[in-house]
Amino acid sequence: MHNNTGSPTAETFNELYPAILECFGIILLGYIAGRTRIVSPANSKGLGNYVTYFALPALVYKAMVELDFQKVNWLFWSAILISKTILFVIVYLASLVIGRRMDLGRAGIFAVFATQSNDFALGYPIISAIYSTHHPEYVSYLYLVGPISLAILNPFGFLSMEIQRNRQATHRSSNIVMFGRAMKGLLTNPIIIMVFLGICSNFLFSQKLPAIIAGFLNVLASSFSATALFFLGIGMVGKIKKSSAMFFLTPILLIGCKLIVLPLLTRQVVLVLNPGGTDANMTDSFATFGFLYSTIPTAPTVYLFASLYQQSMDVVATSMVLCTFAAAPIMFITATMSMLPIQTSEQTSALLSATMVDVGCIGIACCVWILIVFILSKRTNIIPHHFTTHLVVAQFLASIGIVLCKVTVNESSWINIPKAIILLVGVFSSRCWAALIAVALCIMRCRGLCVVLRLRPLFYIYGWALPTLLVAILVAVAPPVYKNDASNVVFQYGMAQLVASIILLGFNFLLAVTALVILHRKDRFGHLSNVKMLPTSRPTSEDTDSESETDRMLRPSCEENGNQDIEDMRTVYQTCSITASCSSSQRETCRRRTNQHYLKTLQTSEGGDPYDVAASHQLSRHILLLLFLLLSMIIGFSLCVWKVTGETQNSLYLMLEFLDTVLAYCQGFFTLAVFGFDTRNVIIPFFNAIMCQCLLVFISTNKRLKRVLCRKKRTSSPDDDDMDSETSHTIQQFTQHHIESCKKDILKDVRIGAQAHHHEVFHGLDLVDWLVEVGLATDRDAAVSYSKRLLIGQIITVVDKDHDHKQYHDSKLLYKFTSDEDSTSEDFHVVT
């Protein structure tokens, strides 16, 4: 490894900690001031105006006047321009493709978010702390690269938002007016004005301001850092307003583009343009600076743009807050690694080897935990968790393989071959199964479960057979390279393994991303609320015209039979759309397969809604896991490309290698974080088991109290084991969808004689009438059978304790709904 010239010393390294703590400490103070309303919104607006129109323009103007343009490396500036332009175009086009509708405004604001950095408020103090001594010219680049977004890229975003706003307006403006508004926002930007004036003054004053003007500007400029950071903290108050898991998908993707994709892209572009010329160390220094610069979070002015054009304000606000706090550890790690002196190969290899063993052991433990959770919750045969189980097995093999490969064995020993096979099969298969999970979710929710069940053998071939065949070819063709080096332990088969890894990572990444894009655009379960409730009236012609394909597909199944069980409509989502070219025999086969799979689903749904098809997929959890896995693919791909190109292995390379080690061989940890602490299947049963054991010790003879404290379900009874599936189905259906409306319609107060007064009760015939009226039963006999199942499940109970509690009477006999309070008070009455 090579060291860089002019690398920061320990003295500079010690300045990094105060710089980062100061920046985020002032941001925190601003947030507290805004949250406690010490600084009111009106005051914060005035503070923002001061920063925007006085402090920042003074800082920019002064820096541009004193900048020596002869020392500016324009190749580096061009690299920043190219990398930001590439990402701007990628995010812009991806937003158009992924979105369900062509929204130019959303694409424009997302592209601006991904490329505009908070260069001055947050970037300036940290860059200054790192490079002010050894590369002071790097600090000046902030004033040159800042206008790239403001003057070159942002106008395209503004124009897109103007076009979208014009489309949605009642009175549309001409193209000239829209272009004029976009240019007006550009020309009136104080930073653009100060950059232009600063360049002119640079030649006018020969890079030295008069003393009076310089002193005046110094006072304004020195006030910028603290006020800007404080204002940034105030601006974060109340920005996160949504809490659904799917809502955070877009912010996470935007943050990933800004903090991960842009730094890697910038570094590669800088290396391609080679701004250092023959000085490789200078080029490497520029690449490191470009990487660090790109990790600066998004500027809060992007939220002002979103507010001005009314475009995705909630998404941008949430993304801005999360991006700022996510950037803190990334900037710290990047800055720290860039300033660390490069150690010897032996020291680096020893440290990396110890890390591999540690993360491998952690991965093994996490995978075992996940497999136990899936087996106990009976999810291993449920789609898509069945494929997630295969992913965990592959991750388990990868973790075992990396631990085994670190065991010291003679280089010529045959045992090295099976160790390498276990490692490579685990790593390659985990990449393949990650893509297959995305494909399975896409097919299942866009086409139907039956298609996934039919294609399951192909999934096994791609997930296990293909990686195994690829590993067999590598072992048979490529000669192994055994060296006492951590990297060579992983890449034992040299260039052939690197090329295979690049192809496998690239293809699976594109496959997974494509599947997620199609899923976002064509998810039939986006209208699942139509399945949860029967229509109370027939649709009008206007409603019919505006119905989607999913709505039209579901409508006949609701109307052909008015008394159809609403959960039977789940089959519509489990099978293909009626627009699919399937024969009647194929549809019957699909229906039979999905029904068999549905029976397995029922066994995993204790405590939840077994008829909620969308919830059983756990889409949010799977997408969150896929985001981790896609990040791992990006890091792995970048590292393999770095190795293939034979570039200098500097501090950033070491950082990527450690990240790849954690993300590739400790994937079980991320799977554990997503699935291992399922409240319903892990935490609550564990807590209940502990409570039951404690109660057995203290009150082993009192079973009633034990049931109360262990939070036994209201529907449980001594006959739970004998309760058939139809009764369980009825109870789940009624409690989830109908109990509240039923109570509202039939409950009343009844007086019997002079003293007996019953509150919130109903006659047996009232419930029978209601069931027939709403279509849950075809006739009164069916309604009596339905009511009997509710009685057995203790959803309702007879008021008169002398009557039979297992027979329902279609008569004036009084019944009432049970409640947790009733059962609890009864149990405690017995105890006392």
N, C-alpha and C positions, 0 to 999 in steps of 0.2 A: 504494500500500500504506500501511497505517496502523501506527503504532507503538503499543505498549501503554504505559499509564501505569505508572510504577513499575517499569520493566523493570530487570532486574539489571544491574549495572555490570560492568566488566572485573574489578573486585576480587572480585565474587561468582563470575564466570566462572572465575577462577583457583582458587577454592576447590573447584570441582567435581572437578578431577583428583585432588587428594589424597583427597577423600572416596571416590571410586570405587576408587582404588588401595588405600586402607586397608581397605575392606570386603572386596574380593576377595583382598587379600593375607592378611588374617587367615583367610579361608576356606581359602586354599591351605595356610597353616600348620597348620590343623586337619586338613586332608586328609593332609598329610605325617605328622603325629603319629599319626593313626589307621592309616595304611598301614604305618608303621614300628613300630607297636605301642608307641610311647613312652607313649601313653595307651591303656590296655587297655579292652576293652568294658565291664568293670565300672566303671572310673573314668569313662568317658564317660556311662554311665547316671546316675551320681551328679551329674555336671556338668549333664546334661539336667534332672534333677529340681530342681537349684538354679535354673536359668533359668526353669523352668516354674512353680514354686511359690513363689519368693522374689523374684528380680530383676524379672521381667516384671510380676507383680501389683503390686509397689511402684511401678514406672514408670507403669502404667496408673492406679492409684489416685491418685497424685500429680497426674497430668495432668488427670484428671476433676475433682478438687477445685478446681484452679486455673483451669478452663475457664470463660470468660464466655459463658454460653449465649445471652445477648442479642445477641452478635455473630455467632452461628452462622447461616450461610445454609442454611436447611433445604431450600430448593429444590435446592441443590447436593447435599446429603445424599440427597435423594429421587432425584436423577438417578443417583447411584452405586447406590442400591438398585434402581432400575428396570433399569439396564443389567446389573447382576449377575444379577438375577432372570431377565431375558430370556435371557442366555447360559446360565444354569443350566438353564432349561427346554429350550433348544435342544439342549444337549449331552446332557441326560437322555433326551429323546425320540430323538435321533439314535443314541444307544447302543442303545436298544431296537430301533430299526428296522434298523440295520446288522448287529447281532449275529445269528448263526445261530439263537440261542435267546433266549427272553425272560428275561434276567438282570437283575433289579432291583438287585441288589447292585453289579454292575459299572456300571450306569447311575448309581447314586448316588455311587460313589466317583469316577467320571470327572467328574460335574457338580461335585462338591466341589473336585476338582483345578483345574478351569477357572476357579473364582471366588474361591478363598481365596488371598489374597496374603500374602507374608512382610512384613507392614506394619511390624513393630517392629524385627526384627533387621537387615533389609537396607534397607527403605524409609525408616526414620527417619533414618539418617545422611545419606542422599543428599538427601532432601527438606529436611532441616535446612540442608545446605550451600547449597542453592539459594535457599530462601525465608525463612530465619531473619531476614534483614535487611529485606527489602522486604514480605514477606507472612508475618509470623510466625504469623498465625492458621491458615495452611495446614498447619503442622506439627501443630497440635492436631486437625485433622480426621482424622488417622490414628487417633486413639483413638475417634472417633465412627463412622468407616466400618468399622473392624475388626470390631465386633460384628455388622455386617450379615450377614457369612458365618457367624459363630460362633453367633449367637442366632436368626437368621431362616431362612437357607438350609440350613445344615448339618443341622439336625434332620430335614429331609425326606430328606437323603441317609442319615443314620443309620437312620431308620425303614425305608428301602428295603433297606439292608444287613441289618437285623434280620429283615425278612420273607424275604429270600433265604436267610439262614442257617437260619431256621426251616424253610424248605422242604426244605433238604438234611439236616436233623437227623433222627435216628431217632425221638426223642420230641419232638413239636411242642408249642410253647407257645401259649397263647391270645393273642388280639389285645391284650388289656389288658396282659399281661406284656410283649409286644414294645413297645408304646407306652411302658410304664413304663421299660424299659431305655433307650429313646431319650431320654426326658425326664431320666432320671438322668444320662446323659452330658452333657446340656445344663446342668443345674442345678449339677453338681459341677465345671464348667469354671472354673478360677480367674480367667480373664479376665472371664467373665460376672459372677462374684461381685464382682470389684473394680470393674467398671463400675457395677453397681447400688449398691455401697457408696460409690463415689466421687460419684455423683450425689446421694445422700442427704447426704454430708458437705459437698458443695458448698453446699447451702443451710444446713447446720448451722454451718459455719465461715465463711460469707460469702466463699467463694473464697480463703481464706487459712488455711493450716494453722498450728497452734502451732509455735513455733520448735523444740521438742524433737522433735516428730513429723516436721517437715519435714527436719531434719538427718538423722534416722535413715533416712527414705525416700530422701533424696538419695544416701546412701552405697550403698544397695541398687540404686537406679535407675542410678547411674553405672557400676555393674559389668555392666549388662545387655548393652550393645552388643558389647563384646569377647568376653564369654563366649558369647553367642548365636551370633555369627559363627563362633567357634572350634568350637562344638558342631555347627554346620551343616556345616563342613568334615569333621569326624569322621564325621558321619552319611552322607556320600557314599561312604565306603570300601566297596567290594564291592557296590555297588548295581546296577551294570550287569553282568548275568550272561548275557544272551543276545546273540548276534551275527548272527543271520540277518537278511537284508535286510527280509523281510516283517515281522519282529517290530517293527522300528522305525517301521512305518507308523502304528500307534496313538499312540505317543509324539509323533511329528511333528505329527499332527492335534491332539492335546491342547495341545501347545506353541503351535501356530498359533492356536488359540482363545484361549489365555491372553494371548499377547504381541502378537497382531495384531488379532484380531476384537474382543476386549474393549476395547482402547484406542480403536479407531475407533467402536465402538458407544457407549462412554461419552461421547466428544466430541459425537456427534450428539444424544444425549439431553440433555446439558447445554445445547446450543444451542437445542433445542426448548423446554426449560423456562425458559430465559433468566433465570438467577439474578441477573444484574446489573441487570435492569429496564431503565431508560432509558440506563444506562451500558453502551454496547456494548463498551467496552474491558474492563470488569470481567467481563462475560459471556465474552469471549474469553480473559481470564486464567483464569477458572474452567475453561473448556474445555481449555486447555493443561495446567493442573494435573491435571484428570481424566484426560487422555491419558497424562501422565507417571506418575501414580499407578497406572494400569492396566497399565503395563509392568513393575511389580514382580513378580518370579517367585513361583511357588507356595511356600507355607510347608511346611517339612519335616514338620509335624504331620500332613499328609495321609497320609504313609507310615505313621505310627503308627495312623491310622484303618484303613488297608488291612490292616495286620498284625493289628489287633484283631479285625476281621471276616473275615480270610482272603479278601480280595477283590483279585484282580489285583495282587498285591504286586510282581511283577517289572516289570510295565508302569508302575506308579506310581513305583517306585524309579528306573527308568531315565528316566522323564519328568521327575522332580524334579531329577535331576542335570543332564540336558541343558537343562532350562528355566532353571536358575540360571546356567549359563554362556552360554546364548543371550541371556539378558536383559542381560548386561553391555554388549555393543555397542549393543543397542537402547536401553537406558536412557541410555547415554552420548550417542548421536546425538540422541535426543529432548531430553535436557536441554541439550545444546549448542545445538541449533537453537532451543529455546524461549528461550534467554538471548542469542542473537545479536541485535544491533540490526538492524532491517529496513533493507536497502539500498534505493537508488533503483531504479525500474523499469528504467532503462538498465543499471545494474550487474547486476541479477538476470538480465535478458535476455541480456546478453553472456556471463555465466557459464553459463547454461543452454544457450545456443547452442553454446558450446565443448564442453560435456559431450555434447550430442547428436551432434556430429561425431565425438568420440572414441569413444563407445559404438557409433556406427554403423560406424566402421572396424573396431573389434574384432569386432562382429557379423558383418561381411562375411567377415573372415578365418576366424572359427570355423565359419561355415556352409560355406565352401569346404572346410575340413578335413574336416568331417563328411561332405559329399557324396563326397569322395575316398575316405574310409574305407568308406562304404557301397558305392561302386562297386567298389572293389578286393575287398571281402569278398563281393560278389555278393548283397547283401541288398536291393537296390532293388526286386526283384520278389517278395520274401517278405513274407507277412502276419505281424505287423503293421508290420514295418519299411518296407514299401512306403508306408504312410500316414505314417510318421515322415519318410520322404524328402520327401513333399509338404509336411509341416510345415516342414522345413528350408528348402525352396524359398521358402515364404511368409515365413519369417523373413529369408531372404536379400533378398527384395524390400523388406521393411520397413526393413532396414538400409541398403540402397541408396537407398531413397526419402528417408530422413531426412538422408542426406548430400547428396543432390541438392537437397533443399529449402533447404539452407543456402547454396547457391551463389547469389551475388548476381545477380539478373536484374531487368530492368525490370518494374515491376508490371503493365504492360499487355501484356507479352510472352506469346505463346501457349504458350511452353515451360513456363509454370507449370502448365498443365493436365495434361500427361502426367506431370510430376513428382508432382503431387498424386495422380494416379491410381495410380502405382506405389506410393506410400507407403500410401494407403488400402487398396488391394487387398492389399498385403502384411500390413498390420496386421489387417484384418478376416479375411482367410483364415487367418492364424495362430491367431486365436481359434477359428474354425470347425474347423480341423484338430485342435486340442487336444481339443475335445469329441468329434470323430469317432474319434480314437485310443482314448479311453475307451469309446466305444460299440462299436468294433471288438473290443477286448479282451473286453468283456462278452459280445457275441454269440458270439465264437469259443470262449470257454471255458465259456459256459453253454448254448449251443445247438449250435454246430458251425461249423467252418471253411467248409463249403459254403455256409452262409447268408451269410457275409461276402463270399465270392466272387460270389454271386448278386447281392448288393446293392451291389457295388463301383461301378457307374455312378451310383447315387444318392449315394454318397459324393463322387464327383467333382462332381456338380451342387451339393451343399451346400457343399463345400469351396472351389470355384472360381467356379462360375457365379453362385451367390447373392451372394457378396461383390462380384463384378464388377458385377452388376445393381444392387446397392445403391449402389455408387460412381457408376455411370452416372446413376442418379436424382439423387444429390446434386449431381453436376456440372451436370446439365441444369436442375435446379430451384432450388437454393440459390445465391444470388450469393456469389462469393468475396470474402473480406476480406483484402487484402494489406497487412500492416503489418510494420514492422521489429521484430517481437517474437517470441520463441521459441514462446510459446504459440499465437500466431496462425498461425505457420508450420505447426504440427501441426493445429490446428483452423481451417483456412482457410474452412470453410463454416458457421461459426458455430453457432447453436442447433440447426439441423437435424442437423448432424454429431454434436453432443453427444447429442441424443436417440437417434439411430441407434446410437451407441456404447453408450449405457446399455442399450438393448434387446438389442443383440447380445451384450454382455458378460454381462448377467443371464441370458439364455436359454442361452447356451453353458455358463455356470457351473453352472446347474441341471441341464442335460443331462449334463455330465461327472460331477457329483456323484451323480446318480441312477444312471448307468451303473456307477460304482464301487461304490455301495451294493449293487446287484443282483449285481455280480461277486463281492463279498465273501460274499453270502448263498448264491449258487447256483453257485459255481465247481465244475464237474465234475472239474477237475484236482486238487482237494483230496484225491482218493483215488487219485492216479496211482500210488502205491506198489503198488496191486493189479495194475497193468499190468506192472510191472517184473519180476514173478516168477510163474511158473506155480504154481497150488495143488498141494501135494503130496498132499492128500487131499480128498475131497468134503466139503462143509460139512454140519454137523449141522443139525437142525431149529431149534435155538436160534440158530445163526449166521444161518440164512436169515431168521429173524424180525427180526433186528437189522440186516440189510443195508440200505444206502441204495439209492436208485434207480440210482446209478452202479454199485454193486456188482452189483445184479441185472441191469443192462444188460450188464455185462462177463462175467457168469458163463456164459451160453450159448456165447459165442464161445470160451471156454476149453475147454468140455467136449464140444462137438459133435465136435471132432477133436482127439484127444489129442496128435497130433504137429504141431499148428499152431505156426508160428513166433510167438514172443511179440511180436515187433515188428509183426506183421500186425494186432495188436489196436489199434495206433495209429489205424486207420481208424475204429474205433468212436468215438474222441474227435474225429476230424476231421469226421465226419458227424453228423447230428442224432440225438437220442435216439430210441429205438424207440417212445417214447410220443408222438412228434410225428406229426401227421396228414399224412404224405407217402406218395405212391403209390410202387409199385415202380419205375416209370420215373423218377420224380424222384430216388429213392434211387440208382439206377444212374447218373444224370447227376451227382449229387453225388459219388459214388465216383470217377467219371472225372475230375472237376475236382480233387478232392483228391489223386488220384494224380499228376496233372500238376504240381500245386503241390509235392507231396512230392519229385518228381524235382529240382525247382529247389532245394529245401531241402538235398538231398544235396550240391549243389555248394558250399554255404556252410559245411559242417560239418567241414572239415579240422581235426583236433586236438581235436574235441569229439565228442559222441554225437549223430549225425544222427537217431537213433531216439527220442531223448528229446523228446517233443512239447512238454512243458511248458517245458523249458529253451530250446527254440528261440524261444519267445515273449519271453523276457527280461522277464517280468512285473515283477520288482522294479525294473529300470531304467526301464521305461515309467511305472510308478506314481510313482517318484521325480521323473521329468521332469514328470509331470502335476501334482504338488504344487507345483513351481515355477511352472508355467503358471497354476494356479488362484490362487496368491498374486498373480501379475501381474494376473489378472482382478479380484481384490478391490481392489487398489490403484488400478487404472484406473477401476473402477466408482466408488470413493469420490471420486476426483479429478473425474470427470465430474459427479457429483451436486453436488460443491462448486461447480463452475463454473456449473451450471444454477441453483442456489439463489442465486447472487450473493453468497455470504458474504465476509467480510473475508479478504483473502489475507495471512495472517500467516506466522510462521516455520514452523508445522506444515504449512501449505499448500505452502510452498517445499520442505519435506522430502518431502512426498508427490509433488510434481512431479518432483523429482530421482529418487525411487524409481521412479516410473512411466516415466521416461525410460530408466533402466537396464533395468527388467524388460520393457519393451515393445519396445525397439529393439536390445537386446543379448541376446535370447533364445537366439541361437546359442551364446553362451558357456555357458549352462546345459546346452544340448543337448550341447555338446562335453564338459562335465564328466561327463555321464552315459554317452555313447556314444563319445566321441572317443579314449579311452585304453583301449580293449578290449585286455586282456592278450593274448588268443589271436590277434586279428586285426591288432593294431597293434604292441604293445611287443615281443612275442617275435619276430615276423618281422623287425622293424627291427633288433633286437639280433642275430639270426642273420645278417642280411645284412651288418651291420658286421663280425661275426666272420669270416664267409666271405671278405670282401674283405681283411681283415688276413692271413688264412691264405694267400690267393692271392699276397700279396706276399712272405711269408716262406717258405712251403713249397708253392709252386705245383705242384711235381712229385709231392707225396704226397697222393693223393686219399683214402686211407683215414683218415689223421689229420684231414684236413679234415672228413670226415663225422662223426667223433667229436666234435670241438670245436664243430661247428655243430649238435650235438644232433639228428642225423637220427633219425627214428623207427625203432624196431626193426622195424617191419613193412615198411620200404622195402627195395627190392632193385633190381637192374638191370632187372627186368621190371615195375617199378611202372606204367609208362605202358601196358603191355599188360594189366594186371590188370583183369578185368571187374567190373561192379557187383555181381554175385552173390558173388564172392570177397570184395570189400570189405565187403559186407553181413555175410557169415559171420564175418569177422575181427572186425568191430566188435561183433556180437552176442555172440560167444564171449568176447572179452576183457572186455566190460562186465558180463556176467551169469553166465557159467558156468565161467570158467577156475579160480577158486579151489576150487569144489566138485569139479570134475573132477580137479584135482591131489590133493585129499584122498582121492578114491575109488580112483584107479588107480596112483598113483606107489608104487614099491617099490624095494628094493635087490636086484639080481640078480648072482649069482656065476656066471661061466662058466669052467670049468676050475679050476686051482689058483691062478692069479694074477689073472685078469681079474675085477674087482669094480666094478660100476657102481652109483652111488648115484642114487636118485630117477629112475628110468626106468620105461618101461612097454612091454608088447608091443603090436604093431599091433592085434591082435584085442581087446585090453582096451579101447582107445578106441572101437572099433566097437561092442562090447557096451554100453558106457556110453551112447553116443549113442542107441542103440535103446531102452535101458532108460528114459532120462529123457524120450524123446519128441521129441528133436531130429531124428531120422531115422525113416522108416517101416520100413525094412528094412536089411539089411547092405549092399546095393549103394548105397543113399542115404547110409549112414554112411561108406562108403569115399570117396564123392564129397565129402562134408563134410570128412573128414579130409584129403583131397588139397588142398582149398582152404586149410586151416590150414597145410599143409606149404608151399604156394606163398607164403603170407603170412609164412612164417618164424615162426609161433607155435610150431610143433614142428619138430624136425629129427631125422634118422636118426643113430643113434649110430655105426654103421659107415660111415666116409667113403667106402668103395668102392661102396656101393649108390647107385642113382639117387635124387637128391634131389627129383625132381619126380613120382615115382610112389609111392603109398601102398599098402602090402601088408597085407592082412588075414591076418596070420600071426604067428609068434613073433618076428619081426624087432623089435629094440629101437629105441625112439624116446625122446626127451626133450623137455621144454619149453625153449625158448630164454629167455634173460634178458639184461638190459642189461649185467650183469657179464661174461657169456660173450662177447658181441660186442665189448665194450670191451677185454677181455684179449686177444682174438684180434687186434684191430687193432693194439694196442701191441706184441704179439709180432712182428707183421710189420715194424713200424717199427724195432724194435731189431735 
